[in-house]
Amino acid sequence: MIASTSLSIWLLTAAICREASNQPLEGQIAVAQVVETRSRLWHKPIPKIINKANFPWGGMKHKMPKAKNKIDQTIQLKASMLARAVL
């Protein structure tokens, strides 16, 4: 089973990848801040914020597509580092 913090990092990474992978760093930070702010204001953990359809792809049930090429791998790595920094 994935620990709560690990799941939060993974889901925040997925949010950043899905919402802002084609945006500059400022756009990716903005997505992370929106999730973190909603989590804090609503007093709910990040997995509940993301999976309750608060994002258009919120019903994905922890299925992030695998990185198919070097660009996707780089995006996921950067998003993961950003998610860890935010959390």
C-alpha positions in Angstrom: 0.0 0.0 0.0 1.2 3.5 -0.8 1.8 5.7 2.2 -0.3 8.9 2.4 2.6 11.2 1.6 3.8 9.1 -1.3 0.4 9.0 -2.7 0.0 12.8 -2.3 3.4 13.3 -4.1 2.4 11.0 -6.9 -1.0 12.6 -7.4 0.4 16.1 -7.3 2.9 15.0 -9.9 0.1 13.7 -12.0 -1.8 16.9 -11.6 1.2 19.0 -12.7 1.9 16.7 -15.7 -1.7 16.6 -16.8 -2.6 20.3 -16.3 0.7 22.1 -17.1 3.3 19.9 -18.7 3.4 22.3 -21.7 3.6 25.4 -19.5 6.7 27.1 -18.1 7.8 26.5 -14.5 5.5 29.3 -13.3 2.4 27.5 -14.7 3.5 24.2 -13.1 4.0 25.9 -9.7 0.6 27.5 -10.1 -1.1 24.1 -10.5 0.8 22.7 -7.4 -0.3 25.8 -5.4 -3.9 25.4 -6.4 -4.0 21.8 -5.2 -2.1 22.6 -2.0 -4.3 25.6 -1.2 -7.5 23.6 -1.8 -6.1 20.9 0.5 -5.4 23.4 3.2 -8.6 25.4 3.0 -10.9 22.4 2.7 -9.0 20.4 5.4 -8.8 17.4 3.1 -5.8 15.3 2.0 -4.6 15.8 -1.5 -5.8 12.4 -2.8 -9.4 13.4 -1.9 -9.0 16.8 -3.5 -7.8 15.3 -6.8 -10.0 12.2 -7.0 -13.3 14.0 -6.2 -13.4 15.4 -9.8 -12.1 18.8 -8.8 -9.9 18.4 -11.9 -11.3 17.4 -15.3 -9.4 14.1 -15.1 -10.1 13.6 -11.4 -11.6 10.2 -11.8 -8.4 8.6 -13.1 -8.1 6.4 -10.0 -4.3 6.6 -9.8 -3.6 5.7 -13.4 -0.9 8.0 -14.8 0.2 7.0 -18.3 3.7 5.7 -18.5 6.3 8.0 -20.0 6.7 6.9 -23.6 9.7 8.9 -24.5 12.6 11.0 -23.1 10.5 14.2 -23.1 7.7 12.6 -21.0 10.2 11.1 -18.6 11.8 14.6 -18.1 8.4 16.2 -17.5 7.5 13.5 -15.0 10.8 13.9 -13.2 10.6 17.7 -13.0 6.9 17.5 -11.9 7.8 15.0 -9.2 10.6 17.2 -7.9 8.2 20.2 -7.9 5.6 18.1 -6.1 8.1 17.1 -3.4 9.2 20.7 -2.9 5.6 21.9 -2.5 4.7 19.2 0.0 
